Amino acid sequence: MKYAIIQLAGKQFQVEPDQELIVDLLPEATGDELKVTDVLLVVDGDKIQVGTPLVKDASVSLHVEHNQKAKKIRVVKYKSKSRYRRVYGHRQSQTVLKVTGISA
């Protein structure tokens, strides 16, 4: 089994080939190719490469599938005994990526 741990948009993700990945909104357009060089770990069967902090000459190729919005969450502000109540919603913008390849 081949997988890698990458750093993208300030977060770390474990990715495998042909996996779909949902991250916070990226500036790339739908259909663009993205190459991530911030690879922290690469595992290919029994061969393990650990970066210090990054694995040298390793990269992960990603394809931007589409952009979407997450499920709506409700945010409530409330203060007792003062008749203060506020309710509003939030939908986070997201980008769906497909892992096309891992090279080490």
N, C-alpha and C positions, 0 to 999 in steps of 0.2 A: 504494500500500500504506500502510495506517495502522497505526501502532504507537506505544507509549509505554514509557518506562522509569519504574517506580514504586519507591517504598521501602515495604516491608511487613515487619513483624516483624524489623527490624534488617538486612534484606538488600535487595538491588536485583534487580528482575526486568524483563525485556523482555516486554511483553504485547501481544497482538493480539486483535481482536474474535473471539469464539467459541473462544478457546483455553482448554484446561484447564491449571491451574497447581497444583502441589503445593508447599505451604509447611509450616513447622512448625505444630503444633497451635494453633489460635486459639480464643478462648472462645465464639465464635458457634455457634449450633446449626444443624443441617441445615435447609436451606431458607431461611435468613436472607439478606437482601441487605446488602451491605457497600459503602461508598463510600470510596475512598482518595483523599485530597487531596494526598498527598505525591508529586506528579508532577514528575520531574526533566527529562523531555524528551518532546515530542510531535512526531511526524512524520506529516504527511498529504500524501502525494504529494511535491510540490516544496516545500511549506510546512513549515518546521522552526521549532519554538519551543523554545529552550533556557532553562531556569530559572536564576535566580541567588539562591539555590540551587533554588527551586521555581518552576514555571510558574504564574502568577497565574490564578485562576479555572478551573483545569484539574482534572478528576477522572476516575477510572476506577471504573465500577460492576462489582461482583463478586457472584456468587451462590454460596453455600456448597452444594456438591453432597453431600459426606459426609466423615466422618472415617475414617481408616484407620491401620494401622501399617505401617511400612516393613519391608523384608526384614531378617531377623535377622543381626546381625554377631557374630562371636566375638571376645572380648577375652581376651588371654593375658598373664599376668604370669609371668615366669620369671627365676630367679637361678641361675646356674651354680654348681656345687660345693656347694650348700647344701640340695638336695632341696626347693626351694620352687617349686611350680607351682600356678597358679590359672587356671581357665578359666571364664568366664561369658559370657552373651549379653546383647544389648541390642536392643530394637526401638523405634525412634523413632516417636512419635505424629505424625500428619500430618493436614492438612486439604486436601481437593481443592476448588479454586475454579474457576468458569467465568467468563470475562470477558464481560460482557453489553454493555458500551459504553465508549467513550472520548470524553470531551467536552473541548474546549479553548476 
